[in-house]
Amino acid sequence: MQGCITGNETDAERPVRSIVEKLSDFADEECVSIGDIADAFGAQSFLPMVMIPAILVVTPLSGIPLFSSACGLTIAIVAAQMLFGRNHLWLPGFLMRREINGEKAQGAMKWVHRMADWLDSHSRKRLSPLTRWPMRKWIQALCLVCGLCMPLLEVVPFSSSILGAAVLLLSTSLMTRDGLFALLGIVAMGGALVLPLTALGMF
């Protein structure tokens, strides 16, 4: 069957798609909380829990008031724990209780699968030193910065979504050892941070 992916292929060759498939399971629910998603992925799933809010914030869900802020804070908190080597994931209660409407999530998932397939099909091990220590820590720090900036830039159109795309590229680079994606993430991050300056007429 076209588009069918075996379990081994999903885990080994399509890591982003495997995360999206698991996330899609929640779209059938009436409401799903960030806590539900975190519990499903496990207490040591730091990279998936950075990627998931990044994926969601590049969808039309980012138009929900304060949704981008919640995603940004989640990214920042998880990235900080990766950066400092925490063994088990922790999120504050107010984020764990944040809910997403299942119907809206289902609509957003329709094109997220295509995005995941594109990332998986174009990622490969290249420029690997950019994804190894100590550069790995710098990438985690950049994810932290992006997450912290999302609440501040939510009022600037598209900036949160571009930052989400930057985090998605950066986290995909860590997952696939693709240094080129890390560079693309840095470029996207720079573009998002230029938007407010452009809006203020400084550029």
N, C-alpha and C positions, 0 to 999 in steps of 0.2 A: 504493500500500500504506500502510495506517495506520501512523504512527510512523516512516515512512521520511523521512530527512533528507538533502537533497542536500549535496554538499561545500561549496558556497558558503554555504548556509544555516548549516551547522555552524560554519564558521569565523567568519562575520560576525555572525550573529544568535544563535547558541547556543554561546558560547565555553566555558561550563562543561561542557556536554554533549560538546563535541569533546575536552576533556581526559579526561573519564570514558570515552569510547569508546576512546581510545588506551590508557588504563589497563586497560580490560577485555580488551584483546588479550593482556595478560600473564596473565590468570586461567586461560588454557588450559594454561599451563606447570605443571609439577609444583612448582617453586619459582621464585620471582623475587626478585632482590635490588634494593635501592634503587639500587645502581649501574647495574643494567640499565635501570631506569626513567629515571634521570638521563641515561644515554647516548641513550636513545630520544628524549627531548625536546630534547636539545641543550644546549650549554654556556652559552647565553644565555637559557634558559627559566627565569628566576627566579620569575615569578609562578606558572607551573604547578607548580614544585617547592616552593612554599609551600602551594599548594592541595592537592596530592596527599596529603601526610601529614595535613593537616587533614581531608580527606575520609575517609581511612582510620580516623582516630582517633574519628570519630563513628559508626563501624560497630561491630558486635560484636567485631571484631578487637581493640578496645581492651581486651578482657578477657584477652588474652595477656600474661603477666607481662613487664614492662619494654617492651612494645610502645609504650605511650603515651610513655614516656621517650624512646625512639628517635625517634618522630615529633616530639616537642617539640624535641629537639636539632636535628633536621633543619630544622624551621621556623625556629628561632632562628639557626642558622648561615646559612641562605639569606637570611632577612630582614636580618641584619646586613650581608651583602654588598650587598643592594639599597640599604640605608640609606647605605652609604659609597660607592656608585657603582662597585662592581667590575664589570668588563666580562665576565668569564667565571666561571661557577659552579665552586665547589670544595667538596667534601665530604670529611671525613676517612675513612680506610680502614675503620675499624670500623663506620661507618654505611653506607658503600658495600657492605660485605659482609653487612649485615643482610638476612636472607631472610624472605619471606612465603610461607606454604603456598598453592599455587595453588587447591586445592579450597576452602579457607576464604575466600580472596579472591573466588572465583567466587560463593559464597553471599552475601557482603557486597555484591557488585556489583548484585544483583537489585533492591535498593531505592535504591541510590546513583543509578541512572539517573533515578528519579523525583525525587529531590532535586535533581539537576542540571537537569532540565526545569523544576522549580518556580523555581529561581534564575534561569534564563534567561528564563522567561516573565514574571517579576515585576520584573526589573531593567530600568532605562532611564536615560537621562541626566537627572538631576535633582539639585538641590543640588550642581552640579558643582564649585563652588569648594572644597568639602570634599575633593575628590579631586585637586586641582591643587597644585603647589608654592606655599607650603611645607607645607600640610596633608598632602600626599602622604607627606612624610617622617615626619610624626607617625603616620600609619597604619602605615607600615613599622615604626616603633619600637614600636607597640602589638603588632604581630605578633611582634616579637622578644621582648617581655615575656611574651606568652602562651606562646611556645615555651619560654622559660626556666622558666616556672612549672609546666609539665606534669610534669617529673620530680619536682618537689617535692610536687605535689598528687596524684600517682598513687594514693596510698593512700586518698584521699577519694573515695567513690563518685560517679560522674558528672562530677566536676570537670574531668577531662581532656577528656571528650567535649564538655562545654560550651565549654571553651577552644578546642577544635578547631572547633566551630561558629562561635565568634567570629572565628577566623582565616579561616575560609571566607567569612564575610560581609565581613570587611575586605578580603580579597584580591579577592573578586568586585566590591567597590566600585571598586577600582583598575582592574580589567579592563574594567568596563562604564561607568565614570565616574558611578556612582550613589552620591551622598552619603548617601541615606537608608539604604542598606545599611551604610555606615560607621557611622552612628549606632546601627543595630541591633547591629552587631558590638561596639561599645563597651558597650551595655547587657548583651549576653551575657557579655562579659568581666567586667563588674562582678558579675554574678550568680554566675559561677564562683568569683570570689575571695571572695565572701561565704560560700560553702558551708563552707569550713574554719572560719570564725569561728562559724557556726551550729552546726557539729558540736562545737565546743569550748564551746558554751553562752555565747558572748559576745554573741549577738544573741537 
